[in-house]
Amino acid sequence: MSDNGQMIGLLIDIAVIAGLFALWLVWYRNGNRQKKLEQLLGETAHQLDEATQHLNQATLMIEQLKRQEEKPRTEELAARKEPAPKTVRKSPARAQEPAAKLPPENSTQATMVLRMHREGEKPEAIADRLDIPLAQVKLLLKLYASKSAT
């Protein structure tokens, strides 16, 4: 009978050890999963911050464009009240010079992007010339494409 009792005790000890090992394995795997999730969460938070910055820049550009659209309207109203300025003819040598590819200094990035796009430049070339992120150029083009479609 003592052999049976020792055998049962040994089996119980082995079952307890196996159970403890299984619990440790589950704990270890969950720890690794948690680390991976924390890394993903950190990366996602970084991407969200970057997207927020791009959205803030786009919002500022939209506000600037709205101000610029309002400015020509007020100037147009003022021009209606004043006589039109005399036009100056360009010399033939000047008329044959190619137009400068550099944007005017008083233009905003958004207007420069839109103008260059209308002139047929690709978004990659626009981003390179203006030294701004390609994603920002694409975002501006999408914003104004949806605005002009409505």
N, CA, C and O atoms as a DFTB+ gen file, in Angstrom:
600 C
 N C O
     1  1       0.805      -1.167       0.000
     2  2       0.000       0.000       0.000
     3  2       0.871       1.263       0.000
     4  3       0.499       2.271      -0.601
     5  1       1.965       1.215       0.635
     6  2       2.837       2.377       0.673
     7  2       3.424       2.650      -0.702
     8  3       3.707       3.802      -1.030
     9  1       3.616       1.604      -1.522
    10  2       4.085       1.833      -2.898
    11  2       3.053       2.604      -3.697
    12  3       3.393       3.514      -4.453
    13  1       1.791       2.237      -3.530
    14  2       0.711       2.943      -4.230
    15  2       0.612       4.389      -3.754
    16  3       0.379       5.292      -4.557
    17  1       0.787       4.611      -2.470
    18  2       0.718       5.961      -1.898
    19  2       1.865       6.819      -2.393
    20  3       1.684       7.999      -2.692
    21  1       3.066       6.216      -2.480
    22  2       4.208       6.970      -2.987
    23  2       4.035       7.290      -4.470
    24  3       4.397       8.371      -4.934
    25  1       3.481       6.341      -5.193
    26  2       3.250       6.532      -6.615
    27  2       2.229       7.656      -6.846
    28  3       2.415       8.491      -7.731
    29  1       1.171       7.674      -6.062
    30  2       0.149       8.713      -6.184
    31  2       0.745      10.059      -5.798
    32  3       0.470      11.062      -6.456
    33  1       1.541      10.102      -4.763
    34  2       2.204      11.343      -4.336
    35  2       3.149      11.859      -5.409
    36  3       3.212      13.060      -5.673
    37  1       3.890      10.929      -6.031
    38  2       4.805      11.312      -7.106
    39  2       4.038      11.871      -8.296
    40  3       4.452      12.870      -8.883
    41  1       2.931      11.243      -8.657
    42  2       2.109      11.730      -9.769
    43  2       1.533      13.113      -9.452
    44  3       1.467      13.968     -10.334
    45  1       1.116      13.340      -8.208
    46  2       0.581      14.641      -7.808
    47  2       1.674      15.696      -7.880
    48  3       1.433      16.813      -8.339
    49  1       2.900      15.339      -7.418
    50  2       4.024      16.275      -7.487
    51  2       4.343      16.642      -8.934
    52  3       4.575      17.810      -9.247
    53  1       4.354      15.638      -9.814
    54  2       4.629      15.888     -11.240
    55  2       3.531      16.772     -11.842
    56  3       3.829      17.668     -12.632
    57  1       2.270      16.532     -11.479
    58  2       1.149      17.336     -11.992
    59  2       1.259      18.781     -11.510
    60  3       0.984      19.706     -12.274
    61  1       1.660      18.990     -10.242
    62  2       1.820      20.338      -9.711
    63  2       2.968      21.044     -10.423
    64  3       2.836      22.212     -10.788
    65  1       4.090      20.358     -10.628
    66  2       5.233      20.947     -11.333
    67  2       4.851      21.295     -12.767
    68  3       5.205      22.369     -13.254
    69  1       4.131      20.400     -13.453
    70  2       3.694      20.665     -14.825
    71  2       2.734      21.855     -14.848
    72  3       2.806      22.688     -15.752
    73  1       1.850      21.941     -13.878
    74  2       0.922      23.072     -13.799
    75  2       1.646      24.390     -13.587
    76  3       1.320      25.393     -14.221
    77  1       2.638      24.389     -12.688
    78  2       3.429      25.589     -12.443
    79  2       4.203      26.000     -13.696
    80  3       4.294      27.186     -14.013
    81  1       4.756      25.022     -14.400
    82  2       5.479      25.307     -15.640
    83  2       4.531      25.910     -16.683
    84  3       4.890      26.867     -17.368
    85  1       3.334      25.355     -16.802
    86  2       2.352      25.875     -17.759
    87  2       1.960      27.310     -17.405
    88  3       1.843      28.159     -18.289
    89  1       1.757      27.581     -16.111
    90  2       1.431      28.936     -15.689
    91  2       2.567      29.907     -15.986
    92  3       2.324      31.030     -16.428
    93  1       3.816      29.479     -15.745
    94  2       4.966      30.332     -16.044
    95  2       5.049      30.611     -17.546
    96  3       5.336      31.738     -17.949
    97  1       4.802      29.597     -18.374
    98  2       4.852      29.748     -19.825
    99  2       3.792      30.745     -20.304
   100  3       4.073      31.585     -21.159
   101  1       2.595      30.655     -19.763
   102  2       1.528      31.596     -20.123
   103  2       1.927      33.013     -19.709
   104  3       1.747      33.955     -20.481
   105  1       2.462      33.170     -18.505
   106  2       2.900      34.476     -18.024
   107  2       3.988      35.064     -18.929
   108  3       3.944      36.247     -19.266
   109  1       4.962      34.239     -19.320
   110  2       6.064      34.687     -20.172
   111  2       5.544      35.139     -21.540
   112  3       5.937      36.196     -22.033
   113  1       4.673      34.352     -22.148
   114  2       4.131      34.705     -23.469
   115  2       3.301      35.989     -23.398
   116  3       3.392      36.832     -24.291
   117  1       2.510      36.141     -22.367
   118  2       1.717      37.366     -22.217
   119  2       2.619      38.587     -22.034
   120  3       2.305      39.673     -22.522
   121  1       3.730      38.409     -21.337
   122  2       4.693      39.507     -21.180
   123  2       5.256      39.934     -22.522
   124  3       5.376      41.129     -22.790
   125  1       5.606      38.965     -23.379
   126  2       6.124      39.282     -24.705
   127  2       5.065      39.963     -25.566
   128  3       5.360      40.909     -26.297
   129  1       3.831      39.473     -25.473
   130  2       2.745      40.101     -26.246
   131  2       2.530      41.537     -25.792
   132  3       2.296      42.425     -26.611
   133  1       2.609      41.761     -24.491
   134  2       2.412      43.106     -23.958
   135  2       3.512      44.044     -24.462
   136  3       3.234      45.192     -24.809
   137  1       4.760      43.563     -24.505
   138  2       5.855      44.389     -25.013
   139  2       5.617      44.759     -26.468
   140  3       5.823      45.908     -26.862
   141  1       5.181      43.782     -27.273
   142  2       4.913      44.051     -28.693
   143  2       3.779      45.064     -28.846
   144  3       3.853      45.969     -29.677
   145  1       2.732      44.904     -28.041
   146  2       1.608      45.840     -28.106
   147  2       2.033      47.248     -27.700
   148  3       1.591      48.231     -28.296
   149  1       2.888      47.345     -26.689
   150  2       3.366      48.658     -26.261
   151  2       4.205      49.315     -27.358
   152  3       4.112      50.525     -27.568
   153  1       5.028      48.520     -28.062
   154  2       5.805      49.061     -29.166
   155  2       4.888      49.545     -30.284
   156  3       5.088      50.635     -30.821
   157  1       3.887      48.744     -30.638
   158  2       2.936      49.149     -31.669
   159  2       2.180      50.406     -31.262
   160  3       1.949      51.295     -32.082
   161  1       1.800      50.473     -30.005
   162  2       1.089      51.640     -29.502
   163  2       1.972      52.880     -29.585
   164  3       1.499      53.957     -29.948
   165  1       3.249      52.734     -29.252
   166  2       4.186      53.857     -29.353
   167  2       4.352      54.326     -30.781
   168  3       4.353      55.528     -31.044
   169  1       4.493      53.379     -31.721
   170  2       4.629      53.730     -33.134
   171  2       3.362      54.410     -33.646
   172  3       3.428      55.385     -34.395
   173  1       2.219      53.891     -33.239
   174  2       0.949      54.467     -33.661
   175  2       0.785      55.875     -33.105
   176  3       0.293      56.764     -33.800
   177  1       1.190      56.081     -31.866
   178  2       1.112      57.419     -31.265
   179  2       2.005      58.392     -32.030
   180  3       1.627      59.543     -32.247
   181  1       3.191      57.931     -32.439
   182  2       4.098      58.774     -33.223
   183  2       3.462      59.130     -34.572
   184  3       3.517      60.282     -35.002
   185  1       2.863      58.141     -35.232
   186  2       2.211      58.395     -36.514
   187  2       1.032      59.355     -36.355
   188  3       0.794      60.203     -37.215
   189  1       0.306      59.218     -35.264
   190  2      -0.819      60.109     -35.000
   191  2      -0.332      61.540     -34.775
   192  3      -0.947      62.488     -35.263
   193  1       0.759      61.699     -34.045
   194  2       1.329      63.035     -33.837
   195  2       1.749      63.654     -35.171
   196  3       1.502      64.834     -35.423
   197  1       2.383      62.848     -36.019
   198  2       2.822      63.340     -37.328
   199  2       1.621      63.733     -38.186
   200  3       1.639      64.771     -38.848
   201  1       0.585      62.908     -38.174
   202  2      -0.621      63.219     -38.947
   203  2      -1.293      64.482     -38.416
   204  3      -1.825      65.275     -39.193
   205  1      -1.270      64.671     -37.100
   206  2      -1.845      65.878     -36.506
   207  2      -1.074      67.112     -36.950
   208  3      -1.670      68.151     -37.235
   209  1       0.239      67.002     -37.008
   210  2       1.049      68.129     -37.476
   211  2       0.719      68.463     -38.925
   212  3       0.581      69.636     -39.273
   213  1       0.592      67.444     -39.775
   214  2       0.252      67.672     -41.184
   215  2      -1.134      68.308     -41.298
   216  3      -1.348      69.198     -42.121
   217  1      -2.061      67.851     -40.480
   218  2      -3.411      68.406     -40.509
   219  2      -3.401      69.862     -40.063
   220  3      -4.093      70.694     -40.649
   221  1      -2.624      70.177     -39.031
   222  2      -2.515      71.566     -38.578
   223  2      -1.910      72.450     -39.666
   224  3      -2.370      73.571     -39.880
   225  1      -0.878      71.947     -40.357
   226  2      -0.277      72.705     -41.450
   227  2      -1.282      72.925     -42.572
   228  3      -1.375      74.020     -43.127
   229  1      -2.025      71.887     -42.897
   230  2      -3.025      72.005     -43.960
   231  2      -4.112      72.998     -43.566
   232  3      -4.569      73.779     -44.401
   233  1      -4.528      72.977     -42.307
   234  2      -5.542      73.912     -41.834
   235  2      -5.038      75.352     -41.931
   236  3      -5.774      76.246     -42.350
   237  1      -3.788      75.567     -41.545
   238  2      -3.211      76.906     -41.661
   239  2      -3.151      77.360     -43.112
   240  3      -3.434      78.519     -43.416
   241  1      -2.785      76.453     -44.006
   242  2      -2.711      76.798     -45.425
   243  2      -4.089      77.127     -45.982
   244  3      -4.239      78.037     -46.799
   245  1      -5.081      76.390     -45.539
   246  2      -6.447      76.657     -45.998
   247  2      -6.889      78.046     -45.519
   248  3      -7.491      78.806     -46.278
   249  1      -6.590      78.365     -44.277
   250  2      -6.936      79.688     -43.747
   251  2      -6.222      80.780     -44.527
   252  3      -6.819      81.812     -44.835
   253  1      -4.938      80.562     -44.852
   254  2      -4.195      81.548     -45.628
   255  2      -4.803      81.720     -47.012
   256  3      -4.919      82.841     -47.507
   257  1      -5.190      80.620     -47.636
   258  2      -5.808      80.706     -48.955
   259  2      -7.142      81.438     -48.902
   260  3      -7.465      82.213     -49.801
   261  1      -7.915      81.193     -47.850
   262  2      -9.187      81.902     -47.709
   263  2      -8.940      83.404     -47.570
   264  3      -9.659      84.216     -48.153
   265  1      -7.915      83.765     -46.792
   266  2      -7.580      85.174     -46.648
   267  2      -7.138      85.759     -47.988
   268  3      -7.482      86.892     -48.326
   269  1      -6.375      84.975     -48.744
   270  2      -5.913      85.452     -50.051
   271  2      -7.075      85.584     -51.030
   272  3      -7.085      86.489     -51.865
   273  1      -8.050      84.689     -50.932
   274  2      -9.217      84.782     -51.811
   275  2     -10.042      86.012     -51.457
   276  3     -10.601      86.657     -52.345
   277  1     -10.124      86.343     -50.188
   278  2     -10.869      87.523     -49.761
   279  2     -10.144      88.800     -50.154
   280  3     -10.788      89.795     -50.487
   281  1      -8.828      88.792     -50.123
   282  2      -8.035      89.969     -50.442
   283  2      -8.249      90.415     -51.889
   284  3      -8.489      91.600     -52.119
   285  1      -8.172      89.503     -52.887
   286  2      -8.424      89.957     -54.266
   287  2      -9.845      90.504     -54.451
   288  3     -10.057      91.403     -55.265
   289  1     -10.804      89.979     -53.716
   290  2     -12.175      90.484     -53.836
   291  2     -12.258      91.930     -53.363
   292  3     -12.893      92.767     -54.004
   293  1     -11.614      92.213     -52.241
   294  2     -11.639      93.596     -51.757
   295  2     -10.849      94.502     -52.683
   296  3     -11.235      95.650     -52.905
   297  1      -9.743      93.998     -53.228
   298  2      -8.960      94.779     -54.188
   299  2      -9.754      94.996     -55.467
   300  3      -9.674      96.058     -56.083
   301  1     -10.523      93.982     -55.864
   302  2     -11.335      94.106     -57.066
   303  2     -12.396      95.177     -56.870
   304  3     -12.654      95.974     -57.772
   305  1     -13.013      95.198     -55.691
   306  2     -14.009      96.223     -55.406
   307  2     -13.370      97.609     -55.398
   308  3     -13.956      98.571     -55.896
   309  1     -12.176      97.708     -54.838
   310  2     -11.465      98.980     -54.812
   311  2     -11.059      99.394     -56.228
   312  3     -11.080     100.579     -56.559
   313  1     -10.689      98.420     -57.063
   314  2     -10.271      98.712     -58.428
   315  2     -11.449      99.214     -59.256
   316  3     -11.261     100.011     -60.175
   317  1     -12.635      98.766     -58.949
   318  2     -13.821      99.234     -59.677
   319  2     -14.065     100.721     -59.404
   320  3     -14.563     101.451     -60.261
   321  1     -13.710     101.143     -58.216
   322  2     -13.903     102.543     -57.845
   323  2     -12.821     103.428     -58.437
   324  3     -13.071     104.601     -58.717
   325  1     -11.596     102.879     -58.638
   326  2     -10.472     103.647     -59.160
   327  2     -10.331     103.378     -60.648
   328  3     -10.732     102.315     -61.122
   329  1      -9.771     104.318     -61.389
   330  2      -9.538     104.061     -62.817
   331  2      -8.467     102.990     -62.988
   332  3      -7.577     102.845     -62.150
   333  1      -8.564     102.261     -64.061
   334  2      -7.614     101.177     -64.328
   335  2      -6.239     101.749     -64.598
   336  3      -6.127     102.766     -65.283
   337  1      -5.175     101.121     -64.076
   338  2      -3.819     101.623     -64.325
   339  2      -3.429     101.396     -65.783
   340  3      -3.914     100.476     -66.441
   341  1      -2.541     102.256     -66.265
   342  2      -2.076     102.130     -67.655
   343  2      -1.178     100.909     -67.775
   344  3      -0.401     100.604     -66.871
   345  1      -1.294     100.221     -68.892
   346  2      -0.463      99.036     -69.111
   347  2       0.840      99.453     -69.763
   348  3       0.877     100.387     -70.564
   349  1       1.903      98.757     -69.417
   350  2       3.222      99.012     -69.973
   351  2       3.560      97.864     -70.895
   352  3       3.479      96.697     -70.510
   353  1       3.936      98.197     -72.106
   354  2       4.288      97.153     -73.065
   355  2       5.707      96.678     -72.811
   356  3       6.601      97.462     -72.493
   357  1       5.886      95.390     -72.958
   358  2       7.221      94.804     -72.765
   359  2       7.973      94.871     -74.083
   360  3       7.389      94.833     -75.165
   361  1       9.276      94.970     -73.956
   362  2      10.096      94.978     -75.158
   363  2      10.084      93.580     -75.772
   364  3       9.896      92.600     -75.052
   365  1      10.282      93.465     -77.094
   366  2      10.253      92.145     -77.737
   367  2      11.298      91.197     -77.168
   368  3      11.050      89.993     -77.105
   369  1      12.453      91.695     -76.756
   370  2      13.492      90.819     -76.201
   371  2      13.013      90.203     -74.891
   372  3      13.287      89.036     -74.613
   373  1      12.302      90.983     -74.093
   374  2      11.796      90.468     -72.824
   375  2      10.669      89.481     -73.030
   376  3      10.556      88.506     -72.287
   377  1       9.849      89.712     -74.010
   378  2       8.710      88.835     -74.257
   379  2       9.172      87.438     -74.645
   380  3       8.460      86.464     -74.399
   381  1      10.349      87.325     -75.245
   382  2      10.835      86.016     -75.673
   383  2      11.543      85.250     -74.568
   384  3      11.795      84.055     -74.722
   385  1      11.872      85.904     -73.454
   386  2      12.544      85.220     -72.356
   387  2      11.589      84.212     -71.733
   388  3      10.401      84.497     -71.579
   389  1      12.102      83.024     -71.370
   390  2      11.219      82.051     -70.720
   391  2      10.840      82.545     -69.331
   392  3      11.624      83.216     -68.660
   393  1       9.643      82.208     -68.915
   394  2       9.176      82.605     -67.586
   395  2      10.019      81.903     -66.526
   396  3      10.389      80.739     -66.683
   397  1      10.315      82.612     -65.463
   398  2      11.124      82.031     -64.389
   399  2      10.344      80.908     -63.711
   400  3       9.139      81.017     -63.484
   401  1      11.042      79.848     -63.398
   402  2      10.399      78.696     -62.766
   403  2      10.286      78.845     -61.259
   404  3       9.643      78.026     -60.603
   405  1      10.907      79.887     -60.699
   406  2      10.813      80.079     -59.254
   407  2       9.489      80.749     -58.925
   408  3       9.080      81.672     -59.629
   409  1       8.805      80.305     -57.866
   410  2       7.522      80.906     -57.495
   411  2       7.734      82.295     -56.913
   412  3       8.811      82.591     -56.396
   413  1       6.726      83.146     -56.989
   414  2       6.843      84.468     -56.368
   415  2       7.067      84.335     -54.869
   416  3       6.597      83.391     -54.235
   417  1       7.789      85.294     -54.318
   418  2       8.133      85.203     -52.899
   419  2       6.933      85.372     -51.984
   420  3       6.939      84.850     -50.869
   421  1       5.902      86.088     -52.423
   422  2       4.758      86.329     -51.548
   423  2       3.708      85.232     -51.638
   424  3       2.648      85.351     -51.023
   425  1       3.973      84.163     -52.389
   426  2       3.020      83.054     -52.506
   427  2       3.133      82.134     -51.306
   428  3       4.217      81.955     -50.750
   429  1       2.006      81.548     -50.904
   430  2       2.043      80.551     -49.848
   431  2       2.378      79.214     -50.469
   432  3       2.314      79.044     -51.687
   433  1       2.734      78.271     -49.623
   434  2       3.061      76.939     -50.143
   435  2       1.885      76.339     -50.891
   436  3       2.054      75.729     -51.947
   437  1       0.698      76.514     -50.340
   438  2      -0.478      75.909     -50.968
   439  2      -0.701      76.470     -52.361
   440  3      -0.978      75.720     -53.297
   441  1      -0.582      77.788     -52.507
   442  2      -0.793      78.365     -53.833
   443  2       0.314      77.943     -54.786
   444  3       0.068      77.727     -55.973
   445  1       1.534      77.827     -54.270
   446  2       2.631      77.388     -55.128
   447  2       2.402      75.953     -55.591
   448  3       2.620      75.624     -56.757
   449  1       1.957      75.094     -54.657
   450  2       1.699      73.694     -55.009
   451  2       0.617      73.617     -56.076
   452  3       0.765      72.904     -57.068
   453  1      -0.468      74.352     -55.870
   454  2      -1.573      74.319     -56.835
   455  2      -1.166      74.877     -58.191
   456  3      -1.539      74.325     -59.227
   457  1      -0.411      75.958     -58.193
   458  2       0.040      76.547     -59.454
   459  2       0.944      75.578     -60.209
   460  3       0.784      75.375     -61.412
   461  1       1.890      74.985     -59.494
   462  2       2.819      74.046     -60.146
   463  2       2.070      72.825     -60.665
   464  3       2.414      72.286     -61.717
   465  1       1.042      72.385     -59.928
   466  2       0.244      71.246     -60.374
   467  2      -0.533      71.598     -61.643
   468  3      -0.628      70.787     -62.564
   469  1      -1.089      72.819     -61.684
   470  2      -1.797      73.261     -62.890
   471  2      -0.851      73.341     -64.082
   472  3      -1.262      73.126     -65.222
   473  1       0.420      73.652     -63.818
   474  2       1.404      73.737     -64.889
   475  2       1.872      72.361     -65.350
   476  3       2.679      72.249     -66.272
   477  1       1.358      71.306     -64.698
   478  2       1.647      69.955     -65.157
   479  2       2.752      69.234     -64.413
   480  3       3.164      68.149     -64.824
   481  1       3.238      69.807     -63.336
   482  2       4.298      69.130     -62.588
   483  2       3.717      68.014     -61.729
   484  3       2.595      68.114     -61.233
   485  1       4.492      66.963     -61.563
   486  2       4.067      65.824     -60.748
   487  2       4.287      66.152     -59.271
   488  3       5.138      66.975     -58.937
   489  1       3.509      65.499     -58.375
   490  2       3.647      65.787     -56.940
   491  2       5.070      65.583     -56.416
   492  3       5.522      66.328     -55.547
   493  1       5.774      64.584     -56.937
   494  2       7.148      64.330     -56.476
   495  2       8.057      65.509     -56.806
   496  3       8.873      65.927     -55.984
   497  1       7.906      66.042     -58.023
   498  2       8.735      67.173     -58.448
   499  2       8.391      68.418     -57.628
   500  3       9.275      69.195     -57.268
   501  1       7.114      68.600     -57.339
   502  2       6.689      69.748     -56.538
   503  2       7.299      69.658     -55.141
   504  3       7.828      70.641     -54.623
   505  1       7.221      68.476     -54.537
   506  2       7.775      68.287     -53.198
   507  2       9.279      68.560     -53.186
   508  3       9.796      69.180     -52.257
   509  1       9.978      68.091     -54.229
   510  2      11.422      68.322     -54.305
   511  2      11.743      69.810     -54.453
   512  3      12.622      70.329     -53.765
   513  1      11.029      70.493     -55.350
   514  2      11.330      71.902     -55.609
   515  2      11.010      72.793     -54.420
   516  3      11.735      73.750     -54.145
   517  1       9.928      72.483     -53.714
   518  2       9.533      73.323     -52.581
   519  2      10.122      72.846     -51.262
   520  3       9.965      73.499     -50.230
   521  1      10.804      71.700     -51.301
   522  2      11.438      71.129     -50.110
   523  2      10.415      70.909     -48.991
   524  3      10.608      71.324     -47.848
   525  1       9.316      70.236     -49.369
   526  2       8.289      69.865     -48.405
   527  2       7.983      68.389     -48.582
   528  3       8.281      67.833     -49.640
   529  1       7.397      67.730     -47.582
   530  2       7.106      66.300     -47.688
   531  2       6.109      66.011     -48.810
   532  3       5.186      66.787     -49.061
   533  1       6.316      64.887     -49.471
   534  2       5.432      64.463     -50.549
   535  2       4.011      64.274     -50.040
   536  3       3.051      64.603     -50.736
   537  1       3.874      63.742     -48.821
   538  2       2.540      63.530     -48.248
   539  2       1.789      64.851     -48.109
   540  3       0.572      64.896     -48.291
   541  1       2.499      65.914     -47.791
   542  2       1.872      67.226     -47.651
   543  2       1.383      67.730     -49.002
   544  3       0.297      68.302     -49.093
   545  1       2.171      67.525     -50.050
   546  2       1.767      67.930     -51.404
   547  2       0.522      67.161     -51.815
   548  3      -0.436      67.746     -52.318
   549  1       0.535      65.848     -51.600
   550  2      -0.615      65.027     -51.988
   551  2      -1.855      65.430     -51.206
   552  3      -2.954      65.456     -51.761
   553  1      -1.695      65.746     -49.923
   554  2      -2.826      66.159     -49.099
   555  2      -3.428      67.462     -49.629
   556  3      -4.648      67.584     -49.737
   557  1      -2.582      68.422     -49.955
   558  2      -3.075      69.691     -50.496
   559  2      -3.818      69.478     -51.805
   560  3      -4.881      70.058     -52.025
   561  1      -3.259      68.650     -52.667
   562  2      -3.908      68.395     -53.957
   563  2      -5.253      67.708     -53.763
   564  3      -6.214      68.009     -54.471
   565  1      -5.325      66.784     -52.805
   566  2      -6.607      66.118     -52.533
   567  2      -7.618      67.095     -51.965
   568  3      -8.788      67.067     -52.348
   569  1      -7.183      67.965     -51.050
   570  2      -8.086      68.930     -50.455
   571  2      -8.688      69.860     -51.505
   572  3      -9.891      70.120     -51.496
   573  1      -7.849      70.356     -52.405
   574  2      -8.350      71.281     -53.401
   575  2      -9.074      70.582     -54.534
   576  3      -9.915      71.187     -55.199
   577  1      -8.760      69.310     -54.763
   578  2      -9.509      68.561     -55.771
   579  2     -10.934      68.337     -55.270
   580  3     -11.892      68.466     -56.032
   581  1     -11.072      68.002     -53.981
   582  2     -12.419      67.786     -53.434
   583  2     -13.167      69.117     -53.331
   584  3     -14.386      69.147     -53.500
   585  1     -12.463      70.211     -53.059
   586  2     -13.107      71.529     -52.951
   587  2     -13.594      71.982     -54.318
   588  3     -14.689      72.533     -54.430
   589  1     -12.800      71.760     -55.359
   590  2     -13.195      72.195     -56.687
   591  2     -14.279      71.306     -57.271
   592  3     -15.007      71.732     -58.167
   593  1     -14.400      70.071     -56.777
   594  2     -15.426      69.157     -57.281
   595  2     -16.796      69.529     -56.748
   596  3     -17.808      69.218     -57.375
   597  1     -16.846      70.203     -55.581
   598  2     -18.149      70.551     -54.998
   599  2     -18.710      71.818     -55.558
   600  3     -19.799      72.238     -55.165
